[in-house]
Amino acid sequence: MSDAQPRNPLHGLTLENIVTKLVEHYGWAELARQVDINCFKTDPSVKSSLKFLRKMPWARKQVEELYLATF
């Protein structure tokens, strides 16, 4: 069943991978400018960002859209 989502470009990527790659590419300051959420602005960390993004689908969607636009 590895073909379950052949047209989903995020298939196989974890949210942690997405956030980590975006931080490596942009850095926290630019990431906070691109996606205006406090978990990227105030004492940012991957762990705290994941906790917030898992609870807020609208924020996760913005992060995933930025990932797709960037990579």
Z-matrix of the N, CA and C atoms (Angstrom, degrees):
N
C 1 1.434
C 2 1.518 1 112.00
N 3 1.284 2 119.58 1 22.23
C 4 1.454 3 120.93 2 178.03
C 5 1.523 4 111.71 3 -69.92
N 6 1.326 5 118.29 4 -10.49
C 7 1.452 6 122.19 5 178.96
C 8 1.532 7 111.64 6 -94.81
N 9 1.298 8 119.05 7 15.34
C 10 1.461 9 122.98 8 -173.79
C 11 1.529 10 112.52 9 -62.12
N 12 1.318 11 117.83 10 -31.14
C 13 1.461 12 121.40 11 -178.49
C 14 1.533 13 110.40 12 -133.24
N 15 1.319 14 117.95 13 62.79
C 16 1.458 15 119.23 14 -173.87
C 17 1.536 16 113.77 15 -66.18
N 18 1.323 17 118.26 16 -22.85
C 19 1.462 18 120.24 17 -178.23
C 20 1.532 19 112.94 18 -100.53
N 21 1.303 20 117.88 19 3.70
C 22 1.455 21 121.73 20 178.96
C 23 1.530 22 108.66 21 -89.64
N 24 1.341 23 118.61 22 108.92
C 25 1.467 24 120.17 23 -177.32
C 26 1.527 25 113.78 24 -67.42
N 27 1.325 26 117.63 25 -15.90
C 28 1.466 27 121.04 26 179.28
C 29 1.523 28 112.49 27 -95.25
N 30 1.330 29 116.83 28 -1.26
C 31 1.462 30 120.73 29 -178.72
C 32 1.533 31 110.01 30 -60.42
N 33 1.313 32 115.63 31 128.78
C 34 1.462 33 121.02 32 179.43
C 35 1.516 34 113.75 33 92.78
N 36 1.321 35 117.72 34 -8.46
C 37 1.458 36 120.96 35 178.25
C 38 1.521 37 109.60 36 -99.64
N 39 1.311 38 116.02 37 136.74
C 40 1.466 39 119.15 38 174.92
C 41 1.525 40 108.62 39 -89.49
N 42 1.301 41 116.16 40 159.34
C 43 1.454 42 120.73 41 176.71
C 44 1.527 43 110.08 42 -60.64
N 45 1.305 44 116.45 43 -35.77
C 46 1.473 45 120.40 44 177.86
C 47 1.526 46 110.73 45 -62.12
N 48 1.330 47 117.49 46 -43.12
C 49 1.468 48 120.92 47 177.69
C 50 1.519 49 110.83 48 -61.29
N 51 1.325 50 116.40 49 -43.00
C 52 1.463 51 121.26 50 -178.52
C 53 1.524 52 110.50 51 -62.65
N 54 1.330 53 117.08 52 -49.84
C 55 1.465 54 120.65 53 -179.15
C 56 1.524 55 110.62 54 -63.60
N 57 1.309 56 117.72 55 -43.17
C 58 1.466 57 121.57 56 -179.36
C 59 1.523 58 111.37 57 -60.95
N 60 1.333 59 117.29 58 -45.76
C 61 1.466 60 120.33 59 179.61
C 62 1.521 61 111.56 60 -65.17
N 63 1.323 62 117.58 61 -38.43
C 64 1.460 63 120.11 62 178.18
C 65 1.527 64 111.35 63 -66.04
N 66 1.326 65 117.17 64 -40.45
C 67 1.471 66 120.61 65 177.90
C 68 1.523 67 110.22 66 -65.19
N 69 1.324 68 117.64 67 -42.13
C 70 1.467 69 120.58 68 177.95
C 71 1.522 70 111.07 69 -62.34
N 72 1.319 71 116.28 70 -37.84
C 73 1.464 72 121.05 71 -176.88
C 74 1.530 73 112.07 72 -77.47
N 75 1.339 74 117.39 73 -48.36
C 76 1.460 75 121.96 74 -173.85
C 77 1.520 76 114.90 75 -99.59
N 78 1.323 77 117.07 76 -32.45
C 79 1.462 78 120.47 77 -168.65
C 80 1.518 79 108.62 78 84.99
N 81 1.327 80 116.80 79 161.42
C 82 1.469 81 120.59 80 -175.17
C 83 1.519 82 112.40 81 -64.67
N 84 1.337 83 117.88 82 -41.78
C 85 1.467 84 120.56 83 -175.84
C 86 1.525 85 111.30 84 -63.01
N 87 1.310 86 117.02 85 -47.50
C 88 1.465 87 120.00 86 179.91
C 89 1.519 88 111.20 87 -70.04
N 90 1.314 89 117.51 88 -35.46
C 91 1.462 90 120.63 89 177.30
C 92 1.533 91 109.84 90 -62.84
N 93 1.327 92 116.85 91 -40.12
C 94 1.471 93 121.03 92 177.40
C 95 1.521 94 110.99 93 -65.63
N 96 1.326 95 117.37 94 -32.01
C 97 1.455 96 120.36 95 177.11
C 98 1.531 97 111.25 96 -72.12
N 99 1.338 98 115.45 97 -38.44
C 100 1.463 99 120.77 98 -179.12
C 101 1.531 100 111.63 99 -71.53
N 102 1.326 101 115.93 100 -42.45
C 103 1.471 102 121.94 101 -179.97
C 104 1.525 103 106.45 102 -123.96
N 105 1.318 104 115.92 103 105.58
C 106 1.464 105 122.25 104 -171.06
C 107 1.530 106 111.39 105 -80.63
N 108 1.340 107 115.04 106 79.00
C 109 1.466 108 120.49 107 175.20
C 110 1.523 109 108.56 108 -132.86
N 111 1.316 110 116.25 109 144.92
C 112 1.461 111 121.52 110 -173.01
C 113 1.522 112 114.28 111 -63.66
N 114 1.319 113 118.25 112 -29.38
C 115 1.470 114 118.31 113 -177.61
C 116 1.529 115 111.74 114 -66.04
N 117 1.341 116 117.91 115 -16.13
C 118 1.460 117 121.42 116 174.99
C 119 1.531 118 111.62 117 -93.89
N 120 1.335 119 116.70 118 -13.04
C 121 1.461 120 121.03 119 -175.34
C 122 1.526 121 113.18 120 -100.09
N 123 1.330 122 116.26 121 -45.73
C 124 1.455 123 121.72 122 -172.10
C 125 1.517 124 110.34 123 -103.40
N 126 1.322 125 116.64 124 112.20
C 127 1.464 126 122.71 125 179.06
C 128 1.533 127 111.72 126 47.15
N 129 1.337 128 117.66 127 58.59
C 130 1.464 129 120.22 128 -173.93
C 131 1.525 130 113.67 129 -70.94
N 132 1.320 131 114.58 130 143.82
C 133 1.457 132 122.00 131 171.80
C 134 1.523 133 107.04 132 -152.49
N 135 1.294 134 116.05 133 158.09
C 136 1.461 135 119.60 134 178.82
C 137 1.525 136 109.48 135 -62.70
N 138 1.317 137 117.03 136 -43.08
C 139 1.466 138 121.08 137 -177.13
C 140 1.528 139 111.87 138 -61.04
N 141 1.326 140 117.52 139 -48.21
C 142 1.468 141 119.83 140 -179.22
C 143 1.526 142 111.11 141 -67.92
N 144 1.317 143 116.84 142 -35.03
C 145 1.465 144 120.51 143 178.19
C 146 1.520 145 110.93 144 -65.67
N 147 1.325 146 116.73 145 -42.68
C 148 1.461 147 119.99 146 179.28
C 149 1.526 148 110.80 147 -62.70
N 150 1.316 149 116.77 148 -41.74
C 151 1.464 150 120.84 149 179.63
C 152 1.527 151 110.32 150 -59.35
N 153 1.329 152 116.53 151 -45.13
C 154 1.462 153 120.68 152 -179.87
C 155 1.531 154 111.07 153 -68.48
N 156 1.320 155 117.51 154 -47.17
C 157 1.463 156 121.19 155 -175.81
C 158 1.523 157 112.59 156 -64.73
N 159 1.311 158 117.03 157 -30.63
C 160 1.469 159 119.84 158 177.98
C 161 1.524 160 111.95 159 -70.98
N 162 1.335 161 117.04 160 -25.05
C 163 1.462 162 120.98 161 -179.94
C 164 1.524 163 112.87 162 -90.84
N 165 1.326 164 117.22 163 -20.71
C 166 1.460 165 121.73 164 -173.74
C 167 1.533 166 110.79 165 -120.75
N 168 1.319 167 117.22 166 93.44
C 169 1.470 168 120.87 167 -177.89
C 170 1.527 169 114.17 168 -57.87
N 171 1.326 170 118.19 169 -33.76
C 172 1.467 171 120.26 170 -179.99
C 173 1.531 172 111.06 171 -65.35
N 174 1.329 173 116.86 172 -37.57
C 175 1.463 174 120.81 173 179.20
C 176 1.525 175 110.22 174 -72.43
N 177 1.321 176 116.47 175 -41.33
C 178 1.467 177 120.38 176 177.91
C 179 1.528 178 110.25 177 -60.11
N 180 1.313 179 116.54 178 -40.64
C 181 1.465 180 120.93 179 179.53
C 182 1.530 181 110.29 180 -61.24
N 183 1.316 182 117.71 181 -42.60
C 184 1.461 183 121.25 182 178.60
C 185 1.530 184 111.27 183 -62.52
N 186 1.321 185 116.54 184 -42.10
C 187 1.459 186 121.04 185 179.76
C 188 1.529 187 110.33 186 -66.19
N 189 1.330 188 117.30 187 -43.55
C 190 1.455 189 120.66 188 178.62
C 191 1.525 190 111.44 189 -64.08
N 192 1.326 191 117.64 190 -38.96
C 193 1.466 192 120.94 191 178.12
C 194 1.534 193 111.06 192 -65.61
N 195 1.327 194 116.99 193 -39.47
C 196 1.461 195 119.99 194 176.41
C 197 1.521 196 110.83 195 -63.99
N 198 1.326 197 116.28 196 -41.49
C 199 1.465 198 120.77 197 178.06
C 200 1.530 199 110.07 198 -58.31
N 201 1.333 200 116.41 199 -48.53
C 202 1.459 201 120.38 200 -178.89
C 203 1.533 202 111.83 201 -64.01
N 204 1.318 203 117.31 202 -36.95
C 205 1.458 204 120.53 203 178.99
C 206 1.527 205 111.86 204 -71.17
N 207 1.332 206 116.28 205 -28.84
C 208 1.461 207 121.33 206 -176.94
C 209 1.521 208 112.56 207 -85.09
N 210 1.325 209 116.35 208 -43.63
C 211 1.463 210 119.93 209 -175.78
C 212 1.484 211 108.61 210 -111.30
